[in-house]
Amino acid sequence: MWSQVGQHAMASVPLAPHTAHRRSELQMMLARFEDEIEKLNQRVAEQAFERPGALLLMTHPGVGPVRRTCFWTIRDGSQAAKSSGQLCGNDPE
């Protein structure tokens, strides 16, 4: 459903005019969000490689630039870091 094929299939389902218009708006929003998320992922990846040990940490299965950056943010111990850790699925407390 979230792939391009799924989105195309969803767009081809006949709907009432208002509902079809709303679906189109939501699909455009999804495309914009995906673009923004990709930009953010690129920025996080750049940050992930600025600290020593990033490559070693990212050799663990399931640890990519986002989790690796969350790990280092939590490790720094600031209040913002604790909130970031919770967003990354970790409990820094």
Residue frames as a rotation matrix with the C-alpha (Angstrom) as fourth column:
MET 1
0.567 0.824 0.000 0.00
0.824 -0.567 0.000 0.00
0.000 0.000 -1.000 0.00
TRP 2
0.637 -0.366 -0.678 2.88
0.060 -0.854 0.517 2.41
-0.768 -0.370 -0.522 0.71
SER 3
-0.431 -0.794 0.428 4.86
0.528 0.162 0.833 1.47
-0.731 0.585 0.350 -2.39
GLN 4
-0.733 0.135 -0.667 4.41
-0.524 -0.737 0.427 3.28
-0.434 0.663 0.610 -5.69
VAL 5
-0.830 0.453 -0.326 2.44
0.045 0.636 0.771 0.32
0.557 0.625 -0.548 -7.01
GLY 6
-0.459 0.660 -0.594 0.20
0.887 0.305 -0.347 0.40
-0.048 -0.686 -0.726 -3.94
GLN 7
-0.501 0.236 -0.832 -0.30
0.100 -0.940 -0.327 4.15
-0.859 -0.247 0.447 -4.20
HIS 8
-0.856 0.185 -0.482 -1.19
-0.515 -0.235 0.825 3.80
0.039 0.954 0.296 -7.87
ALA 9
-0.687 0.629 -0.364 -3.67
0.485 0.770 0.414 1.03
0.541 0.108 -0.834 -7.06
MET 10
-0.390 0.538 -0.747 -5.21
0.770 -0.255 -0.585 3.18
-0.505 -0.804 -0.314 -4.33
ALA 11
-0.661 0.089 -0.745 -5.48
-0.271 -0.954 0.127 6.15
-0.700 0.286 0.654 -6.69
SER 12
-0.892 0.292 -0.344 -7.34
-0.294 0.203 0.934 4.04
0.342 0.935 -0.095 -9.24
VAL 13
-0.642 0.717 -0.274 -10.16
0.758 0.537 -0.370 3.13
-0.118 -0.445 -0.888 -6.84
PRO 14
-0.401 0.557 0.727 -13.26
0.292 -0.675 0.678 5.11
0.868 0.485 0.108 -7.86
LEU 15
-0.570 0.217 -0.792 -14.49
0.786 -0.137 -0.603 7.44
-0.239 -0.966 -0.093 -5.11
ALA 16
0.627 0.779 -0.011 -16.96
0.768 -0.620 -0.157 10.27
-0.129 0.090 -0.988 -4.71
PRO 17
0.489 -0.457 0.743 -15.53
0.378 -0.657 -0.652 13.61
0.786 0.600 -0.149 -5.92
HIS 18
0.677 -0.229 0.699 -14.81
-0.633 -0.666 0.395 15.06
0.375 -0.710 -0.596 -2.47
THR 19
0.791 -0.360 0.495 -13.23
-0.137 0.684 0.716 11.83
-0.597 -0.634 0.492 -1.24
ALA 20
0.622 -0.577 0.530 -11.14
0.780 0.399 -0.482 11.47
0.067 0.713 0.698 -4.39
HIS 21
0.542 -0.401 0.739 -9.92
-0.058 -0.895 -0.443 15.05
0.838 0.197 -0.509 -3.99
ARG 22
0.724 -0.246 0.645 -9.01
-0.687 -0.166 0.708 14.42
-0.067 -0.955 -0.289 -0.34
ARG 23
0.784 -0.453 0.424 -7.17
0.375 0.891 0.257 11.21
-0.494 -0.042 0.868 -1.32
SER 24
0.550 -0.583 0.598 -5.15
0.611 -0.208 -0.764 13.17
0.570 0.785 0.242 -3.89
GLU 25
0.581 -0.304 0.755 -4.27
-0.513 -0.857 0.050 15.80
0.632 -0.417 -0.654 -1.29
LEU 26
0.774 -0.256 0.579 -3.16
-0.453 0.416 0.789 13.14
-0.443 -0.873 0.206 1.18
GLN 27
0.714 -0.544 0.442 -1.03
0.671 0.711 -0.209 11.37
-0.200 0.446 0.872 -1.43
MET 28
0.483 -0.550 0.681 0.67
0.205 -0.685 -0.699 14.67
0.851 0.477 -0.218 -2.26
MET 29
0.649 -0.226 0.727 1.32
-0.734 -0.440 0.518 15.25
0.202 -0.869 -0.451 1.45
LEU 30
0.844 -0.332 0.421 2.80
0.098 0.868 0.487 11.76
-0.527 -0.370 0.765 1.72
ALA 31
0.592 -0.640 0.490 5.17
0.714 0.133 -0.688 12.50
0.375 0.757 0.536 -1.16
ARG 32
0.448 -0.414 0.792 6.28
-0.317 -0.902 -0.292 15.77
0.836 -0.120 -0.535 0.47
PHE 33
0.756 -0.134 0.641 6.80
-0.626 0.141 0.767 14.03
-0.193 -0.981 0.023 3.82
GLU 34
0.821 -0.467 0.327 8.85
0.489 0.872 0.019 11.28
-0.294 0.144 0.945 2.18
ASP 35
0.457 -0.662 0.593 11.07
0.406 -0.438 -0.802 13.92
0.791 0.608 0.069 0.55
GLU 36
0.458 -0.246 0.855 11.56
-0.680 -0.716 0.158 15.71
0.573 -0.653 -0.495 3.88
ILE 37
0.866 -0.123 0.484 12.27
-0.288 0.669 0.686 12.46
-0.408 -0.733 0.544 5.70
GLU 38
0.717 -0.636 0.286 14.88
0.677 0.536 -0.505 11.55
0.168 0.555 0.814 3.09
LYS 39
0.333 -0.590 0.735 16.60
-0.074 -0.794 -0.604 14.91
0.940 0.147 -0.308 3.57
LEU 40
0.575 -0.069 0.815 16.60
-0.808 -0.205 0.553 14.42
0.129 -0.976 -0.174 7.35
ASN 41
0.927 -0.240 0.287 17.95
0.163 0.949 0.268 10.88
-0.337 -0.202 0.919 6.98
GLN 42
0.520 -0.769 0.372 20.81
0.547 -0.035 -0.837 12.24
0.656 0.638 0.402 4.87
ARG 43
0.289 -0.393 0.873 21.63
-0.549 -0.815 -0.186 14.86
0.784 -0.426 -0.451 7.51
VAL 44
0.774 0.023 0.633 21.57
-0.581 0.423 0.695 12.23
-0.251 -0.906 0.340 10.26
ALA 45
0.857 -0.485 0.173 23.85
0.515 0.812 -0.277 9.98
-0.006 0.327 0.945 8.21
GLU 46
0.331 -0.758 0.562 26.32
0.113 -0.559 -0.821 12.85
0.937 0.335 -0.100 7.80
GLN 47
0.359 -0.138 0.923 26.29
-0.851 -0.454 0.264 13.43
0.383 -0.880 -0.280 11.56
ALA 48
0.965 0.084 0.249 26.69
-0.191 0.875 0.445 9.72
-0.180 -0.477 0.860 12.27
PHE 49
0.654 -0.749 0.107 30.05
0.673 0.511 -0.536 9.62
0.346 0.422 0.838 10.52
GLU 50
0.434 -0.491 0.755 31.47
-0.266 -0.871 -0.414 12.67
0.861 -0.021 -0.508 12.30
ARG 51
0.513 -0.229 0.827 32.19
-0.851 -0.006 0.525 10.84
-0.115 -0.973 -0.198 15.57
PRO 52
-0.559 -0.772 -0.301 34.82
-0.775 0.616 -0.140 8.17
0.294 0.155 -0.943 16.09
GLY 53
-0.860 0.138 0.491 33.48
-0.157 0.844 -0.513 4.65
-0.485 -0.519 -0.704 16.35
ALA 54
-0.019 0.935 -0.354 30.52
-0.825 -0.214 -0.523 5.17
-0.565 0.282 0.775 14.06
LEU 55
-0.032 -0.025 -0.999 31.54
-0.851 0.524 0.014 2.53
0.524 0.851 -0.038 11.57
LEU 56
-0.915 -0.333 -0.228 32.20
-0.162 0.820 -0.549 -0.02
0.370 -0.465 -0.804 14.31
LEU 57
-0.653 0.732 0.195 28.84
-0.282 0.004 -0.959 0.61
-0.703 -0.682 0.204 15.96
MET 58
0.164 0.777 -0.607 27.05
-0.896 -0.140 -0.422 0.39
-0.413 0.613 0.673 12.62
THR 59
-0.633 -0.378 -0.675 28.49
-0.631 0.757 0.169 -3.06
0.448 0.533 -0.718 11.98
HIS 60
-0.848 0.410 0.335 25.91
-0.019 0.608 -0.794 -4.43
-0.529 -0.680 -0.508 14.42
PRO 61
-0.700 0.643 0.312 22.75
0.606 0.305 0.734 -5.73
0.377 0.703 -0.603 12.73
GLY 62
0.295 0.952 -0.080 19.94
0.907 -0.253 0.336 -3.20
0.300 -0.171 -0.939 12.85
VAL 63
0.316 -0.251 -0.915 22.18
0.486 -0.786 0.383 -0.25
-0.815 -0.565 -0.126 13.73
GLY 64
0.185 -0.213 0.959 22.29
0.920 -0.306 -0.245 2.35
0.346 0.928 0.139 11.02
PRO 65
-0.638 -0.539 0.549 22.99
0.392 -0.842 -0.370 6.07
0.662 -0.021 0.749 11.09
VAL 66
0.116 0.755 0.645 19.75
-0.356 -0.575 0.737 6.99
0.927 -0.315 0.203 12.88
ARG 67
0.900 0.215 -0.379 20.12
0.226 0.514 0.828 4.55
0.373 -0.830 0.414 15.79
ARG 68
0.036 -0.973 -0.227 23.82
0.936 0.112 -0.333 5.25
0.350 -0.200 0.915 15.96
THR 69
-0.519 -0.167 0.838 23.18
0.067 -0.986 -0.155 8.99
0.852 -0.024 0.523 16.28
CYS 70
0.570 0.767 0.295 20.53
-0.335 -0.111 0.936 8.34
0.750 -0.632 0.194 18.93
PHE 71
0.634 -0.398 -0.663 23.04
0.695 0.669 0.263 6.24
0.339 -0.628 0.701 20.86
TRP 72
-0.447 -0.891 0.085 25.63
0.776 -0.433 -0.458 9.01
0.445 -0.139 0.885 20.90
THR 73
-0.226 0.457 0.860 23.00
-0.244 -0.882 0.404 11.62
0.943 -0.119 0.311 21.77
ILE 74
0.826 0.536 -0.174 21.88
-0.023 0.341 0.940 9.55
0.563 -0.772 0.294 24.76
ARG 75
0.315 -0.806 -0.501 25.47
0.884 0.441 -0.153 8.93
0.344 -0.395 0.852 25.75
ASP 76
-0.472 -0.500 0.726 26.06
0.291 -0.866 -0.407 12.69
0.832 0.020 0.554 25.99
GLY 77
-0.543 0.233 -0.807 23.48
0.829 0.302 -0.471 12.77
0.134 -0.924 -0.357 28.82
SER 78
-0.969 0.236 0.073 21.65
-0.243 -0.964 -0.106 16.04
0.045 -0.120 0.992 28.22
GLN 79
-0.372 0.912 0.174 17.91
-0.149 0.126 -0.981 16.35
-0.916 -0.391 0.089 28.84
ALA 80
0.262 0.424 -0.867 17.36
-0.912 -0.186 -0.366 16.70
-0.316 0.886 0.338 25.10
ALA 81
-0.606 -0.558 -0.567 19.38
-0.704 0.708 0.056 13.53
0.370 0.433 -0.822 24.64
LYS 82
-0.853 0.345 0.391 17.09
-0.040 0.705 -0.708 11.65
-0.520 -0.620 -0.588 27.01
SER 83
0.159 0.951 -0.264 14.06
-0.432 -0.173 -0.885 12.76
-0.888 0.255 0.384 24.99
SER 84
0.046 -0.226 -0.973 15.80
-0.995 0.073 -0.064 11.76
0.086 0.971 -0.222 21.76
GLY 85
-0.897 -0.441 0.023 16.52
-0.439 0.886 -0.149 8.36
0.045 -0.144 -0.989 23.21
GLN 86
-0.420 0.825 0.378 12.89
-0.038 0.400 -0.916 7.79
-0.907 -0.399 -0.137 24.00
LEU 87
0.411 0.551 -0.727 12.01
-0.730 -0.279 -0.624 8.72
-0.546 0.787 0.288 20.43
CYS 88
-0.230 -0.605 -0.762 14.55
-0.916 0.400 -0.041 6.18
0.329 0.689 -0.646 19.20
GLY 89
0.578 0.541 -0.611 12.92
-0.311 0.839 0.447 3.40
0.754 -0.068 0.653 21.18
ASN 90
-0.326 -0.738 -0.591 15.44
0.475 0.413 -0.777 3.47
0.818 -0.534 0.216 24.01
ASP 91
0.856 0.517 0.003 14.87
0.237 -0.397 0.887 4.28
0.459 -0.759 -0.462 27.68
PRO 92
0.041 -0.961 0.275 17.91
0.031 -0.273 -0.961 6.29
0.999 0.048 0.019 28.79
GLU 93
0.325 0.127 0.937 16.86
-0.861 -0.371 0.349 6.32
0.392 -0.920 -0.011 32.46
